[in-house]
């Protein structure tokens, strides 16, 4: 009996030990497959599956395609000179417009020293200036000359016989003219001479310090 009791006691102890082990160690839990992606109740949610990265690996830099509209610079040809640039166009300076200036010898703005105004039915404005010569002189005022330079002076005069007329600008040297006229005090004729006039206003003097001069009707500068 003591031997049987010892065996019984040994099996009892073994059963107790196994029961304690079962109570201490939890049973293994087998994973249960999910349905439609939803976890089964009572089970912890599964970690999301890693998705493959869509970022492509860096590659070598791409070379831009050459533009179709760009052209390479023309290469210089050895030994050949490049064509010279055309000369720039230059505009010639415009000449100052100058309208003829006509002054009557009997104009009150003129200066008469000893000379007198004479009636003349065939003359411009019906009069002329006579008795010029010796100490008697006539100075005509010219205004509005746009710039200095040579001008044409046209004198309308009357005389019955050849006479000498001297012309000077602003006290300058005199030009001497021998005039024969139309041999009539009633027929006006004209004579032209080139004189250099200053810009603006000047005086043209008519005289003959050695004799008589013809009568003068009008003076025109052009």
C-alpha positions in Angstrom: 0.0 0.0 0.0 2.7 2.5 0.7 4.0 1.9 -2.9 0.6 2.5 -4.5 0.1 5.6 -2.4 3.4 6.9 -3.6 2.5 6.3 -7.2 -0.9 7.9 -6.8 0.7 10.9 -5.2 3.2 11.1 -8.0 0.5 11.1 -10.7 -1.5 13.6 -8.8 1.5 15.9 -8.6 2.1 15.6 -12.3 -1.5 16.4 -13.1 -1.3 19.4 -10.8 1.9 20.6 -12.5 0.4 20.2 -16.0 -2.7 22.1 -15.0 -0.6 24.9 -13.5 1.4 25.1 -16.7 -1.8 25.3 -18.8 -3.1 28.0 -16.5 0.1 30.0 -16.8 1.0 29.7 -20.5 -1.8 31.0 -22.8 -2.7 28.9 -25.7 -1.3 29.8 -29.1 -3.6 32.0 -31.2 -3.8 31.2 -34.8 -4.3 34.1 -37.2 -7.7 34.1 -38.8 -8.0 35.3 -42.4 -9.7 38.7 -43.0 -12.8 39.1 -45.1 -13.0 41.9 -47.7 -10.1 43.7 -46.1 -11.9 44.1 -42.7 -10.3 42.5 -39.6 -12.2 39.8 -37.8 -13.8 41.0 -34.6 -11.7 40.3 -31.6 -8.5 40.4 -33.5 -6.0 43.4 -33.6 -5.9 45.4 -36.8 -3.2 44.4 -39.1 -0.5 46.9 -40.2 -1.1 48.3 -43.7 0.9 46.7 -46.4 3.7 48.8 -47.7 2.9 50.2 -51.1 5.6 50.3 -53.8 7.1 53.8 -54.2 6.1 55.6 -57.4 9.2 57.9 -57.3 11.5 56.9 -60.1 15.2 56.8 -59.4 17.1 60.0 -60.5 18.7 59.6 -63.9 21.2 61.7 -65.9 20.0 65.2 -66.8 18.3 65.4 -70.1 19.8 67.6 -72.9 17.3 70.1 -74.5 16.7 69.5 -78.1 18.1 72.3 -80.3 15.7 74.9 -81.6 14.8 74.6 -85.2 14.6 78.4 -85.7 18.1 79.1 -84.3 20.9 79.2 -86.8 24.6 79.0 -86.0 26.6 82.1 -86.6 28.1 82.3 -90.0 31.8 81.4 -89.9 34.2 83.9 -91.3 35.9 82.7 -94.5 39.7 83.0 -94.2 41.1 85.5 -96.7 37.8 87.1 -97.5 37.0 90.5 -96.1 33.5 91.1 -94.7 31.2 93.4 -96.7 31.4 97.0 -95.4 28.3 98.5 -93.8 26.4 100.9 -96.1 27.2 104.5 -95.5 24.7 106.4 -93.3 22.4 108.7 -95.2 23.0 112.4 -94.6 20.5 115.0 -95.2 21.7 118.2 -96.9 20.9 121.3 -94.9 17.9 123.1 -96.2 18.6 126.5 -97.5 16.9 129.3 -95.7 13.9 130.5 -97.7 14.4 134.1 -98.8 11.6 136.1 -100.4 12.6 139.2 -102.5 12.5 142.5 -100.7 11.4 145.6 -102.7 11.7 149.1 -101.3 10.5 152.3 -103.0 13.1 155.1 -103.3 10.6 157.6 -101.9 9.8 155.5 -98.8 9.8 157.8 -95.7 12.1 155.3 -93.9 14.9 156.1 -96.3 17.4 158.9 -95.9 17.7 161.6 -98.5 20.4 164.1 -98.3 19.8 166.8 -100.9 17.9 164.4 -103.1 14.2 165.0 -103.8 11.0 163.1 -104.6 9.7 163.8 -108.2 6.3 163.0 -109.6 6.5 160.3 -112.3 3.3 159.0 -113.9 5.1 156.0 -115.5 6.9 155.0 -112.3 5.8 152.6 -109.5 3.6 154.5 -107.0 3.8 157.6 -109.3 7.1 159.0 -108.1 10.9 158.6 -108.0 13.9 160.2 -106.3 16.0 162.6 -108.4 18.7 165.2 -108.0 21.2 162.5 -106.8 24.9 163.5 -107.3 27.6 165.6 -105.9 26.8 166.1 -102.2 23.3 164.7 -102.6 22.8 161.0 -101.7 20.0 158.5 -101.1 20.3 155.7 -98.5 17.7 152.9 -98.7 17.0 150.7 -95.6 16.8 147.0 -96.2 15.4 144.7 -93.5 14.6 141.0 -93.1 17.7 139.4 -94.7 17.7 135.9 -93.2 21.4 135.3 -93.4 24.6 137.0 -94.7 25.7 136.3 -98.2 25.7 137.6 -101.8 22.4 138.9 -103.1 21.1 140.3 -106.3 20.3 144.0 -106.2 18.0 145.2 -109.0 17.5 149.0 -109.4 14.8 150.5 -111.5 15.9 154.0 -112.7 15.3 156.7 -115.4 17.7 158.9 -117.3 17.9 160.7 -120.7 21.7 160.5 -121.0 24.4 158.1 -119.7 25.2 158.7 -116.0 27.2 157.1 -113.3 25.7 155.5 -110.2 27.7 154.4 -107.3 26.4 151.8 -104.8 27.8 151.0 -101.3 26.5 148.7 -98.4 26.9 150.1 -94.8 29.8 152.3 -95.7 31.7 149.6 -97.5 33.5 149.9 -100.8 31.4 151.3 -103.7 30.4 149.6 -106.9 30.4 152.0 -109.9 27.8 151.5 -112.6 27.7 153.4 -115.9 24.0 153.5 -117.0 22.7 154.8 -120.4 19.0 154.1 -119.6 16.2 154.5 -122.3 17.1 158.1 -123.0 13.9 159.2 -121.5 12.8 160.4 -118.0 9.4 158.6 -118.5 10.7 155.1 -119.5 11.9 153.1 -116.4 14.7 150.6 -117.0 16.5 148.3 -114.6 20.0 147.1 -113.8 21.2 144.2 -111.6 24.4 143.8 -109.6 25.6 141.3 -107.0 26.3 142.6 -103.5 27.2 141.0 -100.2 24.6 141.9 -97.6 24.8 141.2 -93.9 22.1 139.3 -92.0 19.2 141.4 -90.7 19.1 145.1 -91.5 21.5 147.1 -93.7 21.7 150.4 -95.6 22.4 150.7 -99.3 23.7 154.1 -100.3 23.3 155.5 -103.9 25.5 158.5 -104.9 27.9 160.0 -107.4 30.4 162.3 -105.9 31.9 163.2 -109.3 28.7 164.1 -111.2 25.0 163.5 -111.6 23.4 160.1 -111.1 20.2 158.8 -112.7 16.8 159.1 -110.9 15.8 156.0 -108.9 12.3 154.5 -108.6 12.6 151.1 -106.8 15.2 148.8 -105.3 14.7 145.0 -105.0 17.0 142.5 -103.1 16.6 138.8 -104.1 
